[in-house]
Amino acid sequence: MQQHIDIAKFTEITPTAPIAVNAHGGRAKCLQRLIRLGMPVPDTVALSFATVRDIASGQLPDINALIGQFGENPLLSVRPSSQDPDWGGPGAILNIGMTDERHAALSKTLGAPAADALYRRFIQSYAVEVAHLDPDSFDTEDIGELLDAYEYEMDEPFPQEPERQLTDVLRSMARAWDGTSARLLRQAKGAPADAGLGLVVQEMALGVGPGESGSGVIQFVDAATGQPQITGRYLSQSQGRDAVTGESGAIYLTRDPRGPSLEDLCPDIFAALIEHGKMCRSRLREEMQVEFTIQAGALSILDAVRLPRLARANVAIAVALAEDGIISQDEAVLRVEPRALPELLHQQVDPRHRRDVVANGIAASPGAATGRIVFSSRAAQQSAAREEPCILVRRETSPEDIRGMHAAIGVLTERGGMTSHAAVIARGLGLPCVVGASTMRLNRRDKTLTAMDGRIFREGDIITLDGTRGEALSGEAPLLEPAIDGAFQTLLGWADAARDIGVRANADTPAEARTARAFAAEGIGLCRTEHMFFDEQRLTVMREMIFADSAGERAAVLERLLPMQRADFIALFEIMRGQPVCIRLLDPPLHEFLPSGREGIRDLAAALNLPIHDVTRRIEALSEFNPMLGMRGVRLGIAIPEIYDMQARAIFEATVESSQDGAPVVPEIMIPLVSAKREVELVKARVDAVAAAVRVETGTDFTYSLGVMVETPRAALRADEIAQNAAFLSFGTNDLTQMAYGLSRDDAGRFMGSYVQQGVFAEDPFHRLDIDGVGELLTIGAERGRHGRPDIVLSICGEHAGDPDSIAFCRAVGFTYVSCSPFRVPVARLAAGRLAIEDRNARNNPA
Amino acid sequence: MQQHIDIAKFTEITPTAPIAVNAHGGRAKCLQRLIRLGMPVPDTVALSFATVRDIASGQLPDINALIGQFGENPLLSVRPSSQDPDWGGPGAILNIGMTDERHAALSKTLGAPAADALYRRFIQSYAVEVAHLDPDSFDTEDIGELLDAYEYEMDEPFPQEPERQLTDVLRSMARAWDGTSARLLRQAKGAPADAGLGLVVQEMALGVGPGESGSGVIQFVDAATGQPQITGRYLSQSQGRDAVTGESGAIYLTRDPRGPSLEDLCPDIFAALIEHGKMCRSRLREEMQVEFTIQAGALSILDAVRLPRLARANVAIAVALAEDGIISQDEAVLRVEPRALPELLHQQVDPRHRRDVVANGIAASPGAATGRIVFSSRAAQQSAAREEPCILVRRETSPEDIRGMHAAIGVLTERGGMTSHAAVIARGLGLPCVVGASTMRLNRRDKTLTAMDGRIFREGDIITLDGTRGEALSGEAPLLEPAIDGAFQTLLGWADAARDIGVRANADTPAEARTARAFAAEGIGLCRTEHMFFDEQRLTVMREMIFADSAGERAAVLERLLPMQRADFIALFEIMRGQPVCIRLLDPPLHEFLPSGREGIRDLAAALNLPIHDVTRRIEALSEFNPMLGMRGVRLGIAIPEIYDMQARAIFEATVESSQDGAPVVPEIMIPLVSAKREVELVKARVDAVAAAVRVETGTDFTYSLGVMVETPRAALRADEIAQNAAFLSFGTNDLTQMAYGLSRDDAGRFMGSYVQQGVFAEDPFHRLDIDGVGELLTIGAERGRHGRPDIVLSICGEHAGDPDSIAFCRAVGFTYVSCSPFRVPVARLAAGRLAIEDRNARNNPA
């Protein structure tokens, strides 16, 4: 090879050449690393992003000089080298330099079939990728016919100058990168608008011809589990990725009873590959997938890429690399994206499976389950009694459906949003759930579900519910099991070691509390007491309370609820022993506890021994135009103070009882929907009075703290004065987002998709915390809260709390902890650990 | 009289004595002024607030010295003198000093009847007011019986020492001031918690005895109209206010065909009174009511108070005083409270009338009307056809009721809030309206309305609706007519001369625009286009649009709405010629245009030729959990851009047409419910494109401005970037309040009363702008908006815009104008003028 190259335009990849990922792309850099490790990589030249940009705009490099970098009459390949391999790029083109003359010469040295294969592949690629001709016209094996077809379509013979061929290939690939669809595709994967493309030009290792020649792909761990296992294929007389793209004749790599293997065929080459693999892992510090070619018995390594893998495999690989001392534990933590974790926590539909979608909706509770369709809670219970797994399909659910939801293994509803009854309860039960599936049609009378495409499903038909993606699939789809032990636990332990912000869970029931504990949440940050009343027996008592005619009657009914609530809190305190439990006083409007359907109203009238007319009237009187903005939260607590009195008493009595055998429990009581200081004063006065009474009655002292859930913009603005009566402020970002935007989460579904698509909102603010708007309210609230009470505890308990970006924001604002749903706890722990590590790294290596 | 008085305890009122309103009270000060004017006021001594406070706590002044201030054996009266006469005080006590001995002596000089009258009055007052005995025991004319009754009740004879009598009276009056009910009463009238009471002790002018003796009250203008007219009564042989408290024998003051008069009886005294009245008016600069006594033909002026009057009279009096050069125009403006103006704008139930309340609700649209009850729109139309005024009484109204509302003269609904359909439409139509009258019960089947007290009203029964107070009254109540000409216009003109902030009106219809123009609004600040679609014919087209299956079909339907909208805007532009008109693009969720009842759905299905099932389904699909936070405003504009396209076209075509004959119209287009910058960019791009198209099609150039309605907290926080595409920001404080508090105005009614009562909110934030919270959002939005665009026009168009305190806030923040409902325009003009005058006065007279 010549030594004096045009360094500005292209760079020969040598161990010391100035190759950089952000100038030449990931593939060029990776090839340099392989070369440094002494692997048999054919000669390769890298074209920088700038060069490729020039090519796209017509300024070509010196093609003769470029070709001159290689040996006499080289055959070349060109491959894309974008900064991040995930951003894609045009397909590789092989065998550039094949001409009639070279074909004739190679027919003599390699034999006609090999020479034909080389020329055929090049003509086909060139015609379709470079000249943009119809692939169907080039669907033949015959070289003469291919050349004729080209000349017929293009009115000129197939180009016979290698310089012209290479020029055309480079220009075509440079321009393809600028095409709209390529641009949209990579931007969807996070590429910046000005992402560059590099190209690598490599001398061909042929893979065809005499002696053992062929190509293959090898990887050293299982892409689904991350466990060590050599997989891949080898195909004699082939090039590129032919061995893995379904061409017949491909063989296994390791010795295999099912057929021949490379290990049998070329034991030395196989051994060399294993050696190369080990070196890749230890020196490139990653599990790679390696593309290799054998030419007349000689091994070439053409390329290596980070092994594509499922999330669970990525965790196992990172942990194994760290345990083998190849990377640090911090590095392992940084290698796992928190967003990928949920895949590990629930059953999932195998992403490699083809999906037959019956209905689309809102992914309300993650996980997947396969079962028979049932259209009523009654049918769900019968199905459960027969031990037949079933999916409950309803228009929407109401408290009457609780039993059916317990019996089902998944819930699908036609209506509703993220905070609908079905969604909330399913998340609580850990059931996969899809709501608002308005693309399907339910006919309750005929008991049929009509899919988007018109197919009709009946009770008993099997579907698979994918609550992670928000889809229902026809039939039984293959499911992946959760992967939350071993490597998962190890990794989170490492993240915890670095973490500097607390992670609690939102948990309402003992089952959720146990999940929270299992995921090592550091306490409960939000226990929504209302869900405790949806149990059938309590619901009846709750309704009696709502229909009570006087404060006295109401107090009598609440007296019956007291022991139930006390038992609830005792259960939570026992499960969370030693950790804080923050209990939010009753929040939802009372009408949520009343039936809606005619049947429910009839039952209620009978249960209360009241005329149906009276029941209907009361329900109508309680109904609201905008329940989200109505008589709920602390407003209820002030209008009917007996309710909060009862809840406070239950909490304190449970505190006394749970503290008898073990460490004292210190409950936290949170007031919802506050918008004015006086609301807090009024509730605090009564709660303090109840505490004093319980202390006297039980002769036991205990402590507790009382705080405020900041859910209204006004509470954030007035945090200074509100903090004067609150030991803690916990920001409920769900409601805060609803109110900052004037946008109901339950109603936003109708247009949120198109809003995000059109870039009106960069992201759905209910999924990703809106830093600009809601975030400012949090910042204001935190600053003013601290001003009002310097030792105030600040936290966030909306669903954003499990989102890594929101956690970064909360760390920056100086919150004490985040509290998210139990299944988001691992995500939050990992995200928080990563942030702390990144900060430390940035401090140690300032830019 | 002696000269050396204890100045610290009591002060003789002389022209130069140190008497101050804030030390001795208004009555003492007024008496000093009368004395200065040389009027025949009997000797009077003032006791300061401090002295009265001392008396209440047991430290009495030297009573002998006090009595010594007057002549030999004086008879005295004691009257309250609080700082503001409106704050009340204990009743006057006359004839102190009457004893058995004095009674015997006076029987000789004045005659027994006069002496009896004096003693009787004193014993009765003393027994009831000072000794707190049962009035029934003193219901006799006989002096002996009265004295016996006293002795029987008190186990001691009636006190015979004038010193003791005066001491007891002073102590009793001082203590009465501290009583709880007196305190609550005056605090309700705005008195501070530490308001003091002064007392005046005056030598009696007797009014009984030989010669012409008696007492009376005179005023010089009509208390209801403010027009010059001498009214009052005189009663011979009487004291105090006997002449006007219904005692028989009282005569007119001026010569009157109905009977004898003081003018006939004592022409000289009558002439003196007229002279005194003139002097009061010119020197005290106020219309006074004067209390006088004639003793043996000699006139005494005992007291004068600012004439109690209706709001309309107050305006006339202030204007007349200014026109007569007695006070300045600024002073006249400051004398009329803006809050009193609404009484002048509509018919009102005469406040002097006893009210028989049938139902209580929300005062949704002011004014009063008397008519027959009808329970359906159909009945309302039939009644109107018979020219019988009717009040439409409904559970709630829907678009189907529009015709009925047009036919009725008042609307009463059982449900709904300030923004319910009934309320909004009634305000638009200028009809008195009461909504949310949940204390009544409607039975639609029996066509009955059951009042709070169980009385049943039927169709055809007459009621009076008081939309100003939110009440329905039984039968026909006397109504006062509006008073909006003459003095009213003059006063507002003076306010305008001082005013330094613009006042526009919110007006949706030509009728409202005409009202706005009549009240001299400086343009329309908010034209809500949605109300234009509730007309029956358009509603049908609107519904077709909602049911359109494709964008093409939708565009075709909108094509039919275009000429109607264009005509709407032409009408508005013509009425408002020369003034700006700010048109808000469609805001409400589409389901507001759909019927709700079964009958409406059937009609709609027939009109659209669709199966009922499809119609029901579509209505259900469009229904929302929280419509306030749903698919409305700019969200609708972005999801279905054809609607805003049509509206923009209608606006521009109307602009071109209206500009043809006269000054060019410069419309303002406002985008509702913005929460993100990109929303504005998207709408702006389309509106600009429509403008360009209309310019080309019509060959006419025109200008317009595009702005944003800031209704979400996020829009306020992001005003900087939003302002970059907005020529103006108009703050919609209704929605901003709803979102800052997380509180729906329609649902707040259930607890707002008790919230305000318990002091949770100092005021209903929908009535009075919440300066602390919502106000901060306005301040932030204004600052950031100006930062984003220094020449941005800022305004407020929520219903707070008509509230004087909110206007003060908007002036302070530097808004260009406020825009309120047409009938609030006079209030806003007056309030803004007063603020400017007060500022100027404060600058000229710094404290």
Interface residues (C-beta under 8 A of the other chain):
Chain A: G417 S438 A621 E624 F625 N626 P627 M628 L629 G630 M631 R635 I638 A639 L673 S675 A676 R678 E679 L682 E711 T712 P713 R714 L717 R718 D735 Q738 M739 A740 Y741 G742 L743 S744 D746 D747 A748 R750 F751 S754 Y755 Q758 G759 V760 F761 D770 D772 G773 V774 E776 L777
Chain B: G417 S438 A621 E624 F625 N626 P627 M628 L629 G630 M631 R635 I638 A639 L673 S675 A676 R678 E679 L682 E711 T712 P713 R714 L717 R718 D735 Q738 M739 A740 Y741 G742 L743 S744 D746 D747 A748 R750 F751 S754 Y755 Q758 G759 V760 F761 D770 D772 G773 V774 E776 L777
